[in-house]
Amino acid sequence: MGAHHSDNRTIVEPGAPGKACDGIPLAQSEAFLTDLLDKVCERMNDYRLEEDPVTKEKTFKRFAPRKGDKIYKEFKKFYFYSDAYRPLKFACETIIEEFEDEILSLITQEAHQLADTLCGEKSGLCETPTNHTEL
């Protein structure tokens, strides 16, 4: 086995290939985080493009339920796709590729304001910090 649970946290076992002797939390292991980042952009089709009727500003909003939601199993029986997601997925992949080291560093430091820190301070992609509840 490569991992075990301790205090509700999965730990990479000591002596696991490429891991520290004392074991590290799986959520902080570089391999786990890299795999997680690789999968983030695959979920861009969980969002839809909306246009504000007043400002005409276009934004992506999450419409898909999350795994813990009661309707999740039924929802996942259907596949939604639109070309509108391609630019969002491409942007996601570009940001992750460009800022992967910073993202991994922030996650391993358990940054409480990950989205705001990445968006504003690290990448400079956002003008002001906002509440990123959709992430």
C-alpha positions in Angstrom: 0.0 0.0 0.0 1.2 3.5 -0.7 -1.2 5.5 1.6 -3.1 5.2 4.8 -5.5 7.4 6.8 -4.6 9.2 10.0 -6.8 11.8 11.6 -9.0 11.8 8.4 -6.0 12.7 6.3 -4.5 10.4 3.8 -0.7 10.0 4.3 1.8 8.7 1.8 3.5 5.8 3.7 7.1 6.2 4.8 9.4 4.5 2.3 7.0 4.9 -0.6 9.1 5.5 -3.7 10.1 9.1 -4.0 8.7 10.1 -0.6 10.2 11.4 2.6 11.1 8.9 5.3 8.5 10.3 7.7 5.7 10.3 5.2 3.8 13.3 3.9 0.1 14.1 3.5 -1.1 12.8 0.2 -2.9 16.1 -0.5 0.6 17.8 -0.3 2.5 15.2 -2.4 3.7 16.7 -5.7 2.5 13.7 -7.7 -1.0 14.0 -6.3 -1.2 17.7 -6.8 0.2 17.5 -10.4 -2.4 14.8 -11.2 -5.1 17.0 -9.6 -4.1 20.0 -11.7 -4.1 17.9 -14.9 -7.8 17.0 -14.2 -9.0 20.6 -13.4 -9.4 21.8 -17.0 -11.3 18.6 -18.0 -14.2 19.9 -15.9 -14.7 23.1 -17.8 -17.8 21.7 -19.4 -19.4 22.0 -15.9 -19.8 25.7 -16.7 -22.0 27.6 -19.1 -21.4 30.9 -20.8 -23.9 33.6 -19.6 -24.3 37.1 -20.7 -25.4 39.9 -18.3 -28.6 41.4 -19.9 -27.6 44.9 -18.8 -23.9 45.1 -19.2 -23.6 42.4 -21.9 -20.6 41.1 -20.0 -20.0 37.4 -20.6 -19.0 35.1 -17.8 -18.8 31.4 -17.2 -21.0 30.1 -14.3 -21.1 26.6 -12.9 -24.3 24.8 -13.7 -23.3 21.2 -12.8 -23.9 19.8 -9.4 -20.9 18.8 -7.2 -20.1 15.2 -6.2 -21.8 15.6 -2.8 -25.1 16.9 -4.3 -28.0 14.5 -4.4 -28.6 14.9 -8.1 -24.9 14.3 -9.1 -25.3 10.6 -10.0 -28.3 11.4 -12.3 -26.6 14.4 -13.8 -23.4 12.5 -14.7 -25.5 10.1 -16.9 -25.6 13.0 -19.4 -22.8 14.5 -21.4 -22.9 18.2 -22.1 -20.5 19.8 -24.6 -20.3 23.1 -26.5 -17.6 24.8 -28.5 -18.1 27.7 -26.1 -16.0 25.7 -23.5 -12.9 25.4 -25.7 -11.6 28.9 -24.9 -12.3 28.3 -21.2 -10.5 25.0 -21.3 -7.6 26.5 -23.3 -7.3 29.4 -20.8 -7.4 27.0 -17.9 -4.6 24.9 -19.4 -2.5 28.0 -20.2 -2.8 29.4 -16.7 -2.0 26.0 -15.1 1.0 25.5 -17.3 2.3 29.0 -16.8 1.7 29.1 -13.0 2.0 25.4 -12.0 4.9 26.0 -9.6 3.1 28.8 -7.9 -0.1 26.9 -7.6 1.6 23.8 -6.2 3.5 26.0 -3.7 0.3 27.8 -2.5 -1.6 24.5 -2.1 1.2 22.8 -0.2 1.4 25.9 2.1 -2.4 25.4 2.6 -3.1 29.0 1.5 -6.5 30.0 2.8 -7.2 32.4 0.0 -5.8 30.3 -2.9 -8.0 31.7 -5.6 -7.5 35.4 -4.7 -3.8 34.9 -4.1 -3.3 33.2 -7.4 -5.6 35.4 -9.4 -4.3 38.8 -8.1 -1.0 38.5 -6.4 0.7 35.6 -8.3 -0.6 35.9 -11.9 -1.9 39.5 -12.0 -4.9 38.3 -14.1 -7.5 39.9 -11.8 -7.8 43.6 -11.0 -9.1 43.2 -7.5 -9.6 40.2 -5.2 -13.1 38.8 -5.4 -14.9 36.0 -3.7 -14.3 33.0 -6.0 -17.1 30.7 -4.8 -17.4 29.1 -8.3 -14.0 27.5 -8.1 
